[in-house]
Amino acid sequence: LALPVGQNIAGALAQIYGYASPADLIAGLTDIAGQLYVDPTRRDAFKQAMADFGIVRDFEAQVYRADHSIIWITENARCVRAPDGTILYYEGTVEDITRRKADEENIRLLATVFESVGEGILIVDQDLIVKAVNPAYEAICGHTAVDFIDRPLDLLAKGFHDNAFLPGIRREVEAKGHW
């Protein structure tokens, strides 16, 4: 573990990992692979990428914080080498991406529901242009998604509803966020 010279940067790294100070971080992490990485082989993968390429971009891993809670991080780093080519240390950035990973999982779950629910779902933008339909909607209408996507919603409703129908949808979406 090589910490940058700047105390503010080292303090930020200690904070991400849940330590009170850079000194506590250095003292607390004597085995990075075993103590920090949830999957110790991720440390090996990081080190191998550094040895092979001298740089790592967007390297994601789950790590333990000082309190043993688990967070997701992404690392961007490069090797600093001695004149003979041996690796002296790594320098780079670490970012806590736990929230992003949770959001990605929620999106994955929502996509699963969207694809598998038996109710027809149609998604439109603020201009009532169709952006997505689920398989149930396709089955109900007897058309494929390409028949709907990027077309105005009013094309789908012509002749089936009175003139107040689409403006009513827009008002309800603006008021409630959905129809």
N, C-alpha and C positions, 0 to 999 in steps of 0.2 A: 504494500500500500504506500503510494507516494502522494503526499499531500502538497498542493500548490503552496508557494511561498506566502501569498497574501492571506492574512489571518481571516478576512471577511469571507473569502472563498472557502477556506478550510472550515470555518465556522458553519457555512451553509451546508457543506457536505456532512459535517457532524450532525447538524439539525435534521437533514434528510434521514439519516440513519438512526436518529433518536438519541444521540449522545449530547451531553451538556456542553462539551467543548472538544476541540480537535485533539487535545491531550487525552481525554477520556476515550475518544474514538481509537486513537493509536494504541492505547493501553488495553482497550477492550477487545480489539480484533487482532488476535495473534495467529489465527488460521482463517484466512479470507474464504477459501473454498468451503470449509466445514462450518464456520460460524456465520458467514454472511449469506451465501447463496443457499436458497432452499434446495435446489438441485445442484450439488457440488460439481457435476460435470459441466455446468454452464461456465464455471470459472476456467475449466480446462479448455472449453471452446473459445472463450475470450482470449486466453493466453496463446492458443494455437493460431487464431486469426492475427493476433499481434505479431507472432513470430513469422508467419507466412507473408503478411501484407504490410505490417508496420502501422496499420491503422484499422480502426473498427468504427463503423457508423451504425447508429440505430440498433445497438445490441440490447435486446430486451431480456430481462431476467426477473424472477421473484427473489427478494432478499428479506432477511430477518432484520428488523430494527432492534435496538437495544432492549426493548421490552418484550421481544420475541413475537411481536405482531409481524405480519407479512405485508410487504408493499411490492409494487412493480416499479422497476426503474428502466431507463434507457441510458446507455452509455455511448459516448462518442469520444474516442481517444486515439492517441498516436504514441508510438515508441520514441523514446529519446535514447539514442545509442552512443556508446563510447566509440572512439576512432577505430577500434578493432572490430566493431559491429555488434558487440554484446549489448544486450538490453540493459540500460541503467535504471530506467523507470518509465512509467506511463504518465502522460498528462492528458487531461481532457475534461469532459463534463459528465455529470450524472444528473438526471432529472427524474423526479418522482412522477410516474405516469399512472398511478393507481386509479385515479378518477377516470382517465381516458380508457383504461382497460375495463373498468366497470361499465362505462358507457358503451363500449364495443360489445360487451356481453349482453347488455340490455337490448341493443339493436339486433343482435343475433337472435335473441329470444323473441323479440317483436316480429322479426322477419319470419320466424318459424310459425308463429301464430297467424300472421297475415297469410302465409301460404297454405296453412292446413285447416283453418276455421271453415265451418260449413256456411257461414253467412257471407253474402257477397259484399265486398268492400271496394269502394272506388275512392281514390285520393285525387283531389284537385288542388291547384294553387289558388292564390288570391284573385286571379282573373277567371276562375272556373275553367281552367284548361286541365284536362285529365293528365295526371302524372303517373298513376299506377292503378292497376286493377288486380284483384287476386283471382286464383283459379276458380273459386266458387262463383264470382261475378261473371267470369267468362262462361261457365257452365249454365248459369241462369239465363244469360243473354244469348247464348249460342254463337258467340263471336270470340275471337282471340284478342289478346291484349293489344296487338298492333292495330286493331280496328278502332281502339279508343285512345291510345297514348298520343299526347300532344294535339288533341282535338278539343274543341270547346264542349263543355257539358251541355250546352243548349242543343247541340246536334242530337244528343241522346234522348232529349225530353220533348222535342217538337211533336206537337199533336197529341201528346199524352196528358198534358197538364195545362191549367189555365195560365194566363200571363203573369200572375203573381207568384208562380211556383219557384222559379229560379231566383228572383229577388228575395224571396222568403228564405231560401237556403242561404244566400249570402248574409242576410241579416242575422240568422241564427248562428252561423259560423263566426261572424264578427263578435257576437254577444257571448257565445259559449265555447268557441274554439272547435266545435264539431257540429254535424247535423245528423 
